Amino acid sequence: MTNRVKASHILVKTEEEALKIKQDIENGQIDFSHAAGKYSMCPSGGDGGDLGYFNRGVMVKAFEDAAFNADLNKITNPIQTQFGWHLILVTDKD
């Protein structure tokens, strides 16, 4: 079982905005790190969205579930939390 993940995220206000950003990243128009810096409402955007490693029980449940179930190096579909809409990129699991 995965105990912790290393992830980055982009936090925006709407699902539509998250879907557009995801499409732009997947089409090669912008990379995830630059998109985080440009669009994310989270202070982590200044670090390319990097959240570092985190264990279960640290993040809100919807975010945690998505991060721990995500495929490595593949952007999740938009995840809604009380903070807004997230795109999550998991780069390591252990």
JOFEN-V759469 format. One record per residue. PSI is psi as a letter, one per 30 degrees, with the letter a starting at -180 (NA if undefined). Layout:
# JOFEN-V759469
PSI
PSI
This chain:
# JOFEN-V759469
k
k
f
l
l
k
l
l
l
k
k
l
e
l
e
e
e
e
e
e
e
e
e
e
e
f
f
g
f
k
l
e
e
e
e
e
e
e
f
k
f
k
f
f
e
f
g
g
g
k
f
a
k
l
l
k
g
e
l
l
e
e
e
e
e
e
e
f
f
k
k
k
g
k
k
l
l
k
k
k
a
f
f
b
k
k
k
k
j
k
f
k
k
NA
